[in-house]
Each structure stands twice: as C-alpha cells, then as structure tokens.
C-alpha cells in the first residue's frame, strides 16, 4: 500500500467537503477503490464511478481516476462526513486486535482497517475476529 495515495485521497475528500463540492476525483488504486466501496456501503458518499480514461502527467505517470459524488443533507448542505482522521502513518503504524478496536463517536463513526482478509470496518472486523492496521477514522 502506498501511503501517499491514501493520504492524498483523504485530503482531497476533506478539501472538497470544505468548499462543498459535488464531486471529487481521486487516483484509482486497489486500496482507494476498496475504501470508496466501504464509504458507499456505509452511506458516507452518494456514489462513485471509475473513469475509463487514462491520464498522462508531465512526469510520464499514467493514472486512472475514481469520481466520488459526495453526500450532503438539508438546504444548508451539511456534509455526511464530519471528520476524517488518519491514524496509521508511515512513521508510526498502529495495529490492533479485534478485541481492542476503538469505538468512534459512541458507534456512529467507523474505523477502516487493513486486515489479512482485506479492507474492513470495525464492525466486520469484530464479526470475523480479525485484527489489523487501523488506517483512519471517519464520522
């Protein structure tokens, strides 16, 4: 997993929520796609779409993008995502067993984890009794 891709994805979503943007493009990686699927399943985003186009940067890198449609509520456009907090970083990895997974906002938030069985939320990780690396919290 590339930490830069995950950090970039979370920052792009945070910045888009601040300006109340409808959509945000993120670089398509398998980790980012798995996280976006979790966010869609848990109701934090409206929808997502994989771009079939390949973008070439000036450095010669080739990227595909995922377009995320963000979810807002009410006439004041209050975002469903209140906060994204990165936990495990390149300088400090945070691992936990399934028994010690923290509860976020009294159960209203989610912990997204990378386990030996793939990306999981705190709920599915406790159900399958699988611990792993805590990537980020969302509420």
SVG drawing of the C-alpha trace seen along z (x, -y; Angstrom):
<svg xmlns="http://www.w3.org/2000/svg" viewBox="-33 -27 42 42">
<polyline fill="none" stroke="black" stroke-width="0.4" points="0.0,0.0 1.3,-3.4 0.8,-5.9 0.9,-8.8 -2.2,-7.6 -4.3,-7.2 -3.1,-10.5 -3.9,-12.2 -7.4,-10.6 -8.3,-11.7 -7.0,-15.2 -8.9,-15.6 -12.2,-14.5 -11.6,-16.8 -10.9,-19.8 -13.9,-19.1 -16.1,-19.0 -14.8,-22.4 -15.8,-24.0 -19.0,-21.9 -18.0,-20.4 -20.4,-17.9 -17.7,-15.6 -14.0,-14.9 -11.5,-12.9 -9.1,-10.6 -6.4,-8.4 -7.5,-4.8 -5.6,-2.2 -7.0,1.0 -6.8,-0.4 -8.6,-3.6 -11.3,-1.6 -11.8,0.7 -12.1,-2.3 -14.6,-4.1 -16.7,-0.9 -16.8,-0.8 -17.8,-4.5 -20.6,-3.9 -21.8,-0.8 -21.9,-2.7 -23.7,-5.7 -21.0,-8.4 -20.9,-9.1 -23.6,-9.3 -21.9,-7.2 -18.7,-6.7 -17.7,-5.9 -14.4,-4.6 -13.1,-6.6 -12.2,-4.6 -9.8,-7.3 -6.1,-7.1 -4.4,-10.4 -0.8,-11.1 1.1,-13.6 4.0,-15.7 6.3,-13.3 5.2,-10.4 3.0,-8.7 -0.3,-7.1 -3.4,-7.3 -7.0,-6.3 -9.4,-8.2 -12.4,-7.5 -15.0,-10.2 -16.8,-10.3 -20.1,-12.1 -20.2,-13.5 -23.3,-13.4 -24.9,-16.4 -28.1,-16.8 -30.5,-19.7 -30.7,-23.1 -27.5,-24.2 -25.6,-21.4 -24.2,-19.9 -21.8,-17.0 -22.4,-13.5 -18.7,-13.2 -17.9,-15.4 -14.3,-14.3 -11.7,-12.1 -8.8,-11.3 -5.7,-9.4 -4.3,-7.0 -1.6,-4.8 1.2,-6.8 4.4,-5.8 6.4,-6.8 4.0,-5.1 2.0,-2.1 -1.0,-1.4 -2.1,2.2 -4.8,3.7 -6.5,7.0 -10.2,7.3 -10.9,7.1 -9.3,3.7 -10.7,1.9 -11.8,-1.6 -15.4,-2.7 -15.8,-6.0 -18.4,-8.6 -20.3,-6.0 -20.7,-3.7 -21.7,-6.4 -18.3,-6.5 -16.3,-3.9 -12.7,-2.6 -11.4,-1.5 -8.8,1.3 -6.4,3.2 -6.5,6.8 -5.2,10.1 -8.7,10.6 -8.7,7.2 -10.1,3.8 -12.8,3.9 -14.7,1.7 -14.6,2.1 -18.0,3.9 -17.0,6.5 -13.5,6.9 -15.1,7.8 -17.6,10.1 -14.8,12.1 -12.5,11.8 -9.7,10.3 -7.3,7.5 -5.1,5.4 -3.7,2.0 -6.0,-1.0 -6.0,-3.2 -8.4,-6.0 -11.5,-7.0 -14.5,-8.6 -17.6,-10.2"/>
</svg>
